[in-house]
Amino acid sequence: MRSYGQYCGLARSLEVVGDRWNLLIVRQLLIAPARYRDLLDGLPGIATNLLADRLRDLEASGVVERRLAKEGNAVEYALTPWGAELRQPIQNLIRWSTPLMTRGPEGDSFRPEWLALAVPALLDTRVTIRDSATVGLEIGDPSLLLRATRSGFEVGPHDGGDHDATVRAEPAYVLALAAGALTLDDARALGVVEIDGDESVVRTVFAA
């Protein structure tokens, strides 16, 4: 770990999580605890030895811990309670990235699971939900389910059950809707979003 040699909270925080890939590893573990192979799959472009080095550094710093997976005897990585406190600053960075994300992937890799952090982060600060709702998100394989309640928003794997509506769109348009950068009417006019089910629920959940 390199030191900036500065008695500053930002400097000392960056000494722990500022290295390349560290915050993306935290992103994956905020989605769910993961085995090494799952982390490798969720971080396209990282070398195996670099991932091992980063995990070792994060573990030594108290951000990440190893534990036995709930199923089987495999070891998985998880955030410590202190590491999990990075959720808020990461969500703030996701919201700050809106002008960068609405341009689309431009050839970059994408994993649907990354929306599990991004969509709630974008909706939480601008949408208030009075009645619970569920919206399927078909942006690739696998499909996801957005749950909206008075306590906030959650995105996870589709459970196969009934839901109020389904949104079909490219990830960039889902993110634009969640950020309020694109209205549902404009998205429909552009032909970039399809909706099945109760459209009024989609309008309420996305405040669109």
ABEGO torsion letter per residue (X at the ends): XBBAGBBBAAAAAAAAAABBGAAAAAAAAAABBBBAAAAAAABBGBBAAAAAAAAAAAAAAGABBBBBBABEABBBBBBBAAAAAAAAAAAAAAAAAAAAAAAEAGGBBBBAAAAAAAAAAAAAAABBBABBBBBBBBAEOBBBBBBBBAAEBBBBBBAGBBBABBBBBBAAAAAAAAAGABBAAAAAAAGABBBBEBAAAAAAAAGX
